[in-house]
């Protein structure tokens, strides 16, 4: 469970939730994650969606028949997600990186661990603490997918300049190999105007 009502990594989101919710809902999963689609499982699988926001990604996975544990520490997003995307295949948790105490206590393993626009909210110590916890949640041949935002930091948010190279090296130290490393532009109009770009990474365990 989160150690405080508003963990540092979520700074600014509760205050801006009303404006952000329609922005998040406006971009379909297949458009946002076009670069990763070829890596996703074709048969019903177990998905861990960390920083699930308003549930767009979780809902898409559920529509494909996957079971989803959706982790979102911002109550405003979690409440909106359960209203906008009700599904018996989605279970919502109030939990947060780097600890993920609630997730770890369940003793589950997942075929896909998804972190969409999450990792750059963690400082270096949090990233180093969080990576082994992510790895611990992988089923055999499981996949970690994450995206890194590059560009001006929105007012009131907490973000760090995290490169793909740094992330690949940290993952390597925990037995992961990169299976995806690509750069894409933004889809939200505000981010496009600010020249925000994204690095999209995928990892599997070595061997």
Residue pairs with C-beta under 8 A, 6 or more apart in sequence:
1 94
1 95
1 101
1 102
2 73
2 94
2 95
2 96
3 96
3 99
6 14
6 74
7 73
7 96
8 158
9 73
9 96
9 97
9 121
9 122
9 126
9 158
10 73
10 74
10 96
10 121
11 156
11 157
11 158
12 154
12 155
12 156
12 157
12 158
13 20
13 74
13 76
13 77
13 157
14 74
14 75
14 76
15 156
16 156
17 74
17 76
17 77
17 80
18 76
20 77
21 54
21 76
21 77
21 80
23 188
23 190
24 53
24 54
24 56
25 54
25 56
25 84
26 188
27 56
27 187
27 188
28 56
28 60
29 56
29 57
29 59
29 60
30 37
30 60
31 187
32 56
32 57
32 116
32 187
33 57
33 116
33 145
34 184
35 180
35 182
35 184
35 200
36 145
36 180
36 200
36 202
39 143
39 145
39 179
39 180
39 202
40 112
40 143
41 66
41 111
41 112
41 143
43 65
44 64
44 65
44 66
44 67
45 66
45 67
45 110
45 111
45 112
46 66
46 67
46 69
46 108
46 109
46 110
46 111
46 112
46 139
47 58
47 61
47 66
47 67
47 68
47 69
47 110
47 111
47 112
47 114
48 68
48 69
48 71
48 103
48 108
48 110
48 112
48 113
48 114
48 137
49 57
49 58
49 61
49 68
49 69
49 70
49 71
49 114
49 116
50 71
50 97
50 100
50 103
50 113
50 114
50 115
50 118
50 134
51 71
51 72
51 73
51 97
51 115
51 116
51 117
51 118
51 121
52 58
52 70
52 71
52 72
52 77
52 78
52 81
52 92
53 72
53 77
53 81
53 116
54 77
54 80
54 81
54 84
54 85
55 70
55 80
55 81
55 82
55 84
55 85
55 90
56 85
57 114
57 116
58 68
58 70
58 81
58 85
58 87
58 90
59 84
59 85
59 87
59 90
61 68
61 89
61 112
62 68
62 85
62 87
62 89
62 90
65 89
66 89
66 112
67 89
67 91
68 87
68 89
68 90
68 91
69 91
69 93
69 103
69 106
69 108
69 110
70 81
70 90
70 91
70 92
70 93
71 92
71 93
71 94
71 95
71 96
71 100
71 102
71 103
72 78
72 81
72 92
72 93
72 94
73 94
73 95
73 96
75 94
78 92
78 94
81 92
82 92
93 102
93 103
94 102
95 101
95 102
95 103
97 118
97 122
97 126
97 130
97 133
98 122
98 126
98 127
98 129
98 130
98 133
99 129
99 133
100 130
100 133
100 137
103 137
104 133
104 136
104 137
108 137
109 137
109 138
109 139
109 142
110 137
110 138
110 139
110 142
111 139
111 141
111 142
111 143
112 142
112 143
112 144
112 145
113 134
113 137
113 138
113 142
113 143
113 144
113 145
114 145
114 146
115 134
115 144
115 145
115 146
115 147
116 145
116 146
116 147
117 147
117 149
118 146
118 147
119 127
119 146
119 147
119 148
119 162
119 167
120 148
120 149
120 159
120 160
120 161
120 162
121 157
121 158
121 159
121 160
122 130
122 160
123 160
124 160
127 162
127 167
127 170
128 170
131 170
131 171
131 173
131 174
132 174
134 144
135 144
135 174
135 175
135 176
135 205
138 144
138 205
140 205
141 204
141 205
142 204
142 205
143 179
143 202
143 203
143 204
144 171
144 176
144 201
144 202
144 203
144 204
145 180
145 200
145 201
145 202
145 203
146 167
146 200
146 201
147 198
147 199
147 200
147 201
148 162
148 163
148 164
148 167
148 198
148 199
148 200
148 201
149 159
149 196
149 198
150 161
150 196
150 197
150 198
150 199
151 186
151 191
151 194
151 195
151 196
151 197
152 194
152 196
153 159
163 199
164 181
164 183
164 199
164 201
167 199
167 201
168 178
168 181
168 201
171 177
171 178
171 201
171 203
175 205
175 206
175 207
176 203
176 204
176 205
176 206
177 203
177 204
177 205
177 206
178 201
178 202
178 203
179 202
179 203
179 204
180 200
180 201
180 202
181 199
181 200
181 201
181 202
182 199
182 200
183 197
183 198
183 199
183 200
184 197
184 198
184 200
185 192
185 196
185 197
185 198
186 192
186 194
186 196
186 197
186 198
